[in-house]
Amino acid sequence: MIKLLKRVARSTFRRLGFDLVSTGAARESTYIEADATIAAARSAGVSVTAYVEDLWDQQGATKRVIDWMAQVGCLGGVTNVLEIGPGTGRYLERVLEKTHCSRYEIYETAQDWSKWLSGRYGPTVAVRSADGHSLSATADKTCELVHAHGVFVYLNVLNTYEYLFEMDRVCAPGGVLVFDFYPAEAFDEKTARAWLAHPERYATVIAEANIRDLFIRRGYTVLGEMDNPHGRGVSRYLALRKPGPV
């Protein structure tokens, strides 16, 4: 199935005048155009989520993460949601199904994907101007769930901290933050060799102890953690609840 979908992807992309383009700082090894990806998924007779998971060999990954979020208590009583870098919308789609929230703000630098998400899921989904550094269009303490998936694994450390500070700012009292990253403590020789054996070189690591300390000093509690296969290694998910009434 994976090989078939990849062949469909390449042929459909070329027919539409696109190709898979390698980038040095992408969520995966390639950036995929919205129009071509949607067309390829349609040709394969599958959803965009299923198509992308097969393309990137991540079958079931989205459901696994969302199920974990529900299990540790991230999705209850959620009215306002914010997601950084929703991309193809595979997590957005499932959060909308689970929460029935009234507002879902997205910050996505790929305008083709943000336009498609807005058209497909509007008016609930509200596209915010994304500068790659801030959540400037969102007011303080207004979102019960603020999350990012496969974003901090490739941003440089300072860029990640910019977003972490912003996530704290916009998170409502009693709200939840969810995100993943490559923990430096787990980036051993085996992991390094796995990355070096592959053309993907976007991996950025960050000290998990520093991340936890950043939020614990602000009164957050850890709802849960989960390791998730990602890229050539494993990313670490954290779910953190901000102090205040739930």
C-alpha positions in Angstrom: 0.0 0.0 0.0 2.8 2.4 0.9 4.7 1.8 -2.3 1.5 2.1 -4.3 0.6 5.4 -2.8 4.1 6.8 -3.3 3.9 5.9 -7.0 0.5 7.6 -7.2 1.9 10.6 -5.4 4.9 11.0 -7.8 2.8 10.5 -11.0 0.0 12.8 -9.8 2.4 15.5 -8.6 4.2 15.5 -12.0 0.9 15.5 -13.9 -0.1 18.6 -12.0 3.3 20.3 -12.5 4.6 19.7 -9.0 7.3 17.5 -7.5 8.4 16.4 -4.1 10.9 19.0 -3.1 13.6 18.3 -0.5 14.2 21.0 2.1 16.7 21.3 4.9 14.2 22.4 7.6 10.9 20.7 7.1 8.7 18.5 9.3 9.6 15.6 7.1 12.1 15.0 4.4 10.0 16.8 1.9 7.6 19.7 1.6 4.4 18.7 -0.2 2.2 21.1 -2.0 -1.4 21.3 -0.9 -3.1 21.0 -4.3 -0.9 18.1 -5.4 -1.3 16.2 -2.2 -5.0 16.6 -2.1 -5.2 15.4 -5.7 -3.0 12.4 -5.0 -5.1 11.4 -2.0 -8.2 11.6 -4.1 -6.6 9.5 -6.9 -5.7 6.9 -4.3 -9.2 6.9 -2.9 -8.1 7.8 0.7 -8.3 10.8 3.0 -5.5 13.3 3.1 -4.5 12.1 6.6 -4.3 8.5 5.5 -2.4 9.4 2.4 0.2 11.5 4.2 0.7 8.9 6.9 1.4 6.3 4.3 3.6 8.6 2.3 5.7 9.2 5.4 5.5 5.7 6.9 3.5 7.0 9.9 0.5 4.8 9.8 -1.7 5.3 12.8 0.5 7.9 14.3 -2.2 10.7 14.4 -4.8 8.5 16.1 -2.2 7.2 18.6 -1.3 10.8 19.7 -4.9 12.0 19.9 -5.9 8.9 21.9 -3.1 9.6 24.3 -4.2 13.3 24.6 -7.7 12.2 25.4 -6.5 9.6 27.9 -4.4 12.1 29.9 -7.2 14.7 30.0 -6.3 17.2 27.3 -9.5 17.3 25.3 -12.2 17.8 28.0 -14.0 21.1 28.3 -12.2 22.7 25.4 -13.8 25.6 23.7 -10.9 27.5 22.1 -7.9 25.7 20.5 -4.7 27.0 19.0 -2.4 24.9 16.9 1.1 25.8 15.7 2.0 24.4 12.3 -1.1 22.2 11.5 0.2 21.5 8.0 -2.1 19.0 6.3 -4.5 19.2 9.2 -4.4 15.6 10.4 -4.3 16.5 14.1 -6.7 19.4 13.6 -9.3 17.1 12.0 -9.3 14.7 15.0 -9.3 17.4 17.7 -12.3 19.0 16.0 -14.1 15.6 16.1 -13.2 15.1 19.8 -13.9 18.5 21.2 -16.5 20.2 19.1 -14.7 23.5 19.9 -16.2 26.8 18.8 -12.8 28.4 17.7 -9.7 26.8 16.3 -6.8 29.2 15.6 -4.0 28.1 13.4 -0.6 29.5 12.7 0.7 28.0 9.5 3.5 29.5 7.4 2.5 27.4 4.3 -0.3 29.5 2.8 -1.6 26.8 0.5 -2.3 24.5 3.4 -3.8 27.2 5.7 -6.1 28.3 2.9 -7.3 24.7 2.3 -7.8 24.1 6.1 -9.8 27.4 6.4 -12.0 26.4 3.4 -12.6 22.9 4.6 -13.1 23.5 8.3 -14.3 27.2 8.4 -15.7 29.1 10.1 -14.5 27.2 13.2 -10.9 27.3 11.9 -9.4 30.8 11.9 -6.2 31.4 10.1 -3.8 33.8 11.9 -0.9 35.6 10.3 2.1 33.4 10.9 5.6 35.0 11.2 7.4 31.9 12.3 8.1 33.3 15.7 5.0 34.4 17.6 1.3 34.0 18.2 0.8 37.7 18.0 -2.8 37.7 16.8 -4.0 35.7 19.9 -4.8 37.5 23.2 -3.4 36.5 26.5 -4.9 33.5 28.4 -7.6 32.7 25.8 -7.0 29.1 24.7 -7.8 26.0 26.7 -5.7 23.8 24.4 -2.5 24.9 22.7 -0.6 22.3 20.8 2.1 21.6 18.2 3.1 18.3 16.5 6.4 17.7 14.7 7.3 21.4 14.9 10.0 21.7 17.6 11.8 18.7 16.2 13.3 20.9 13.4 13.2 24.5 14.7 16.4 25.9 16.3 16.5 26.1 20.1 15.8 29.9 20.3 12.9 29.6 17.9 11.4 26.8 20.0 11.8 28.9 23.1 10.0 31.8 21.4 7.0 29.6 20.8 7.1 28.0 24.2 6.9 31.4 25.9 4.1 32.4 23.5 2.2 29.1 24.3 2.4 29.9 28.0 1.1 33.4 27.3 -2.0 32.4 25.3 -2.9 29.4 27.4 -5.9 30.0 29.6 -5.8 29.2 33.4 -6.4 25.5 33.7 -5.6 25.0 30.0 -3.3 22.5 28.5 -0.1 22.6 26.4 0.8 19.6 24.2 4.0 19.4 22.1 6.8 17.1 21.1 10.6 17.5 20.7 13.7 15.4 20.4 15.2 15.1 23.9 18.9 15.7 24.0 19.3 13.1 26.7 18.1 10.3 24.4 20.0 11.4 21.3 22.6 8.6 21.6 25.1 7.1 19.2 22.6 4.7 17.7 20.2 7.6 17.0 22.9 9.8 15.5 24.0 7.0 13.2 20.4 6.4 12.1 20.1 10.0 11.1 23.5 10.1 9.4 22.5 7.1 7.3 19.6 9.0 5.8 19.5 12.3 3.8 17.2 13.9 6.3 19.2 16.3 8.5 16.6 18.5 10.2 16.7 17.0 13.7 17.2 19.5 16.5 17.5 18.4 20.1 16.7 20.2 23.3 17.3 19.3 26.9 14.1 17.8 28.4 15.1 18.8 31.9 15.2 22.5 30.8 11.8 22.2 29.2 10.2 20.7 32.3 11.9 23.2 34.6 10.6 26.1 32.4 7.0 25.1 33.0 7.2 23.6 36.5 8.6 27.0 37.7 5.4 28.5 36.3 3.2 26.2 38.2 2.4 23.7 35.5 1.7 20.1 36.3 2.7 17.2 34.0 -0.5 15.3 32.8 1.5 12.8 30.9 4.4 12.0 28.5 4.7 9.7 25.5 7.4 8.6 23.2 6.4 8.7 19.5 8.3 7.3 16.5 9.3 10.3 14.4 11.9 10.8 11.6 14.9 8.7 12.3 14.3 8.5 16.0 11.7 9.1 18.7 10.2 12.4 19.8 9.0 13.0 23.4 5.5 14.3 23.9 4.6 16.3 27.0 1.1 17.3 28.1 1.2 20.2 30.7 -1.7 21.8 32.6 -1.5 25.5 33.5 -2.4 26.4 37.1 -5.9 27.8 37.5 -9.5 26.6 37.5 -10.3 23.9 35.0 
